[in-house]
Amino acid sequence: MRWQATGKKSAAYGVQHRPDSTAAWSRLGTVAAGDSVTSDTSRGATYHFRAEDLSVGTHQFRLRVQADGAKKTLPSRTVTAEIRLNEAYEVTTYPNPVRTQTTVEVAVKERQPVTVAVYDVLGRRVTTLHDGPLPAQDARRFRLNAAEAGLSSGTYFVRVRGETFVDTQRLSVVR
């Protein structure tokens, strides 16, 4: 994110993020007014903030500006950014190892039917988290509650199967 500031000097810029227009805003970080990258007297100071490890899909950002001496913060206009997937698919499982709940995040480059299932070490299907189409370029999160699925301590495998790929990831359950 890069922005310019003109007019009243601010004390700080709070950088906020949300993964889509329906989610709540969360704070990514703060940039102090003195941390400008460049300062041009005719155009004002330029600032930047780099957001790391964003998932595939649409993300929105805004600044919460606090002017010197002011008690209130004001939001800037919302900026939307699209993170696109270059590979055929992406699968992430976190946290791993898991005590109570884990998330399997899946994104596909092209719309296709996808199955997300969990297997034990003997190859028996324990549970299916998703079986159906996934939209292109949109990360979907599937939650697995280990207790509700009847998973005891041990090793399991999360298999994600699409039309053009199969990915298997080891999942460790610790109680």
Secondary structure, 3 states (H helix, E strand, C coil): CEEEECCCCEEEEEEEEECCCCCCCEEEEEEECCCCCEEECCCEEEEECCCCCCCCEEEEEEEEEEECCCCCCEECCCEEEEECCCCCEEEEEECCCECCEEEEEEEECCCEEEEEEEECCCCCEEEEEEEEEECECCCEEEEEECCCCCCCCEEEEEEEECCCCEEEEEEEECC
